[in-house]
Amino acid sequence: MVSIRANKQVADEVRAIADQHKFVYSEGPLDRFARDVTRLADDDVALDDTEKLLIALQRRGVLNKAQMISLAARHLRQSKP
């Protein structure tokens, strides 16, 4: 599994993990479906590139669920104005 550093910018850390595993995010059919359902439900949910990459890395098994949630929570805290 991946080692997580507590005080590094999450966006940089997630990109480094993806690079280390030679992984690039690309939207799949389920991602398009979820986006369309969200739009049709008139919800306003827009994931940034880091959030999309976190989900994709967890789906691929690079990050376990606890690591993904921890990184996502840190990312949200760092993204707050």
Secondary structure as UniProt FT lines:
FT   TURN            6..7
FT   HELIX           10..20
FT   TURN            21..22
FT   HELIX           29..40
FT   TURN            41..42
FT   HELIX           49..60
FT   HELIX           65..79
//
